[in-house]
Every structure is written in structure tokens, then in C-alpha cells.
Amino acid sequence: MAQLEVGHVSVAFDGVQVLDDISLTVPAGHIACLLGPSGCGKTTLFHVVAGLSLPDSGSVELDGRDITGAPGQLAYMLQKDLLLPEKTIVDNVSLPLVLRGVPRAQAREQAIALFDTFGLAGTADRWPSELSGGMRQRAALLRSYLFSQDFMLLDEPFSALDAFTKADMHAWFLDVAERFGTTALVVTHDVDEALELADEIFVMRGAPQAGRPTRIVGTERIPCPRAERASFALTEEFLEHKRQVLALLG
Ligand SMILES: Nc1ncnc2c1ncn2[C@@H]1O[C@H](COP(=O)(O)OP(=O)(O)OP(=O)(O)O)[C@@H](O)[C@H]1O
């Protein structure tokens, strides 16, 4: 488990202020969602948190350790699953361990031990093209998980999936995160998805190209226990949170 702290992050591109003084904390073991409209700067913040780019000011800390601009400190998964088509599922998934110097056979064994939990039983020797979108997403999530069990940063991980698969994946992801005590920050522009997954939702608002830099305008805390999330969307409480979030989004 690891706590993430983003402190006073600002980013401008070519004189356009995109992010203005963004601060947020994801407590250890929580799932947080970063919610905002298209073009507001979610990917820009994702890159800063992942250490792939440096902010103009501000910092990123993992468990109190400054990781600003330092890639490879936490697991991240991009919107597209990006499995390598010429590698089998087990070789794709065990890649982070191999890159870290674990012998290939041992890396495969470690990965395969988690295949059942990640809903991938029987797929080890299949090719990515032979799997459904949901399965590929699970494989990509397992690969991220093997990179770092403590903290996962996910950019719209379920956006390419149909509604049924998405609902299944939400339930499954909550279960896996609970079992492993994973802390996660999930980027999404889908309000319902944020409400179904998050312990807290950070709502971003802004239109940088129109001269309005993006800020975090509010945090919505969702106290619904994970075990009750599957039916949460049918409750009055869900609608009340949704109203609050939509009001924040404007
Ligand atoms: N490298 C760059 N150079 C110049 N401008 C950039 C760069 N990267 C992003 N921007 C601008 O920053 C703003 C935020 O972009 P970003 O991709 O972070 O938004 P987003 O919220 O992730 O959007 P979407 O949900 O559509 O992916 C946009 O106005 C974009 O044009």
C-alpha cells in the first residue's frame, strides 16, 4: 500500500496554462478517480504523476518520497492496452519481471500464479489477438500489477469496453484492489464509472484553450463499501452523489 501526494502542480504549454495549482492526496489502499472533460488536462496530469514529464512547479510524492520527474516508480497503464502482438499472454504479462532481471521461467511462474485471480485461467499461451477486449485489459492490468503492487495509475482503463464487460470489470477490479490492498488513481471522463469505482473523486474543471486553466474544483467522497458497489448505481445515494459531481463539473 502506498499513499500518493500531488502538491501544487502547474503546467503550461507554449504560453497556455493547462494545469493550475493541482493538489490531491490518494490515501493508501484507496481508489481515487480523476474526473474531467475532454481536453482539460487529465493526460497532462497523468504524465506528471507517472514521472514521464516534469511540471513547471509542484511535486509528486509516493509515501513521502519525492518522485517528481522520476519514471518507473509506480505502475501505469495507458488507455490502449498495448500488449505486444508477437508475444504470448504470459510473456507479455511477465515482461516487467524479466526487465527487472528475474529469470524468464521464474517470471512466468510468478505471473501464472496470478492468472486465476485476474480471470486469465487458460490463456497463458494464447496470443493477444485471440483474446476478447476484456481479457486483454485484464492481462494489461496484471502486467501493471506485476510492475508495482503498491500503486497503480490507470488512464481510462475500461473506456474501450462495452457496457456489460465494463460492469464486470468494475466489480472485478474492486475485488482485486481490495484483496491486494492496492492504491489506485484512475483517470476517466465517465461520471458513472467514477461513482462506481472511487473512494474519492477529484473533479477537474477548466478549458485551457479558452484561457481557463484547469483546477480541481471539488472532491466527492463515496463512502459506499466496495462489496455494495454492484447495486450502488440503483440507489438514491448514487444519484445524490451524481448530482453533486455534475454540479462541480458545471
Ligand atoms: N505537448 C503538448 N504541447 C502543447 N499543448 C499540449 C501538449 N499536451 C497537451 N496539450 C494541451 O493541453 C490541454 C490538455 O490536454 P490533455 O490531453 O492533457 O487533456 P485530457 O483531459 O487528457 O483530454 P482527453 O480526455 O480528450 O484525452 C489541451 O488543450 C492540449 O491541447
Ligand as a Chemical Component Dictionary entry (heavy atoms), coordinates in Angstrom:
data_LIG
# 
_chem_comp.id                   LIG 
_chem_comp.type                 NON-POLYMER 
_chem_comp.pdbx_formal_charge   0 
_chem_comp.three_letter_code    LIG 
# 
loop_
_chem_comp_atom.comp_id 
_chem_comp_atom.atom_id 
_chem_comp_atom.alt_atom_id 
_chem_comp_atom.type_symbol 
_chem_comp_atom.charge 
_chem_comp_atom.model_Cartn_x 
_chem_comp_atom.model_Cartn_y 
_chem_comp_atom.model_Cartn_z 
_chem_comp_atom.pdbx_ordinal 
LIG N1  N1  N 0 2.736  18.516 -25.596 1  
LIG C1  C1  C 0 1.813  19.470 -25.683 2  
LIG N2  N2  N 0 2.064  20.662 -26.295 3  
LIG C2  C2  C 0 1.132  21.626 -26.360 4  
LIG N3  N3  N 0 -0.113 21.503 -25.839 5  
LIG C3  C3  C 0 -0.424 20.355 -25.239 6  
LIG C4  C4  C 0 0.504  19.280 -25.120 7  
LIG N4  N4  N 0 -0.107 18.263 -24.451 8  
LIG C5  C5  C 0 -1.353 18.681 -24.168 9  
LIG N5  N5  N 0 -1.542 19.944 -24.639 10 
LIG C6  C6  C 0 -2.780 20.721 -24.463 11 
LIG O1  O1  O 0 -3.127 20.631 -23.087 12 
LIG C7  C7  C 0 -4.546 20.547 -22.933 13 
LIG C8  C8  C 0 -4.893 19.321 -22.128 14 
LIG O2  O2  O 0 -4.628 18.143 -22.881 15 
LIG P1  P1  P 0 -4.789 16.674 -22.258 16 
LIG O3  O3  O 0 -4.516 15.692 -23.342 17 
LIG O4  O4  O 0 -3.994 16.597 -21.026 18 
LIG O5  O5  O 0 -6.345 16.665 -21.895 19 
LIG P2  P2  P 0 -7.291 15.444 -21.465 20 
LIG O6  O6  O 0 -8.152 15.944 -20.375 21 
LIG O7  O7  O 0 -6.465 14.239 -21.199 22 
LIG O8  O8  O 0 -8.145 15.206 -22.778 23 
LIG P3  P3  P 0 -8.851 13.846 -23.323 24 
LIG O9  O9  O 0 -9.847 13.425 -22.271 25 
LIG O10 O10 O 0 -9.515 14.310 -24.583 26 
LIG O11 O11 O 0 -7.769 12.840 -23.552 27 
LIG C9  C9  C 0 -5.135 20.540 -24.335 28 
LIG O12 O12 O 0 -5.556 21.852 -24.595 29 
LIG C10 C10 C 0 -3.964 20.149 -25.227 30 
LIG O13 O13 O 0 -4.095 20.751 -26.490 31 
# 
loop_
_chem_comp_bond.comp_id 
_chem_comp_bond.atom_id_1 
_chem_comp_bond.atom_id_2 
_chem_comp_bond.value_order 
_chem_comp_bond.pdbx_ordinal 
LIG N1  C1  SING 1  
LIG C1  N2  SING 2  
LIG C1  C4  DOUB 3  
LIG N2  C2  DOUB 4  
LIG C2  N3  SING 5  
LIG N3  C3  DOUB 6  
LIG C3  C4  SING 7  
LIG C3  N5  SING 8  
LIG C4  N4  SING 9  
LIG N4  C5  DOUB 10 
LIG C5  N5  SING 11 
LIG N5  C6  SING 12 
LIG C6  O1  SING 13 
LIG C6  C10 SING 14 
LIG O1  C7  SING 15 
LIG C7  C8  SING 16 
LIG C7  C9  SING 17 
LIG C8  O2  SING 18 
LIG O2  P1  SING 19 
LIG P1  O3  DOUB 20 
LIG P1  O4  SING 21 
LIG P1  O5  SING 22 
LIG O5  P2  SING 23 
LIG P2  O6  DOUB 24 
LIG P2  O7  SING 25 
LIG P2  O8  SING 26 
LIG O8  P3  SING 27 
LIG P3  O9  DOUB 28 
LIG P3  O10 SING 29 
LIG P3  O11 SING 30 
LIG C9  O12 SING 31 
LIG C9  C10 SING 32 
LIG C10 O13 SING 33 
# 
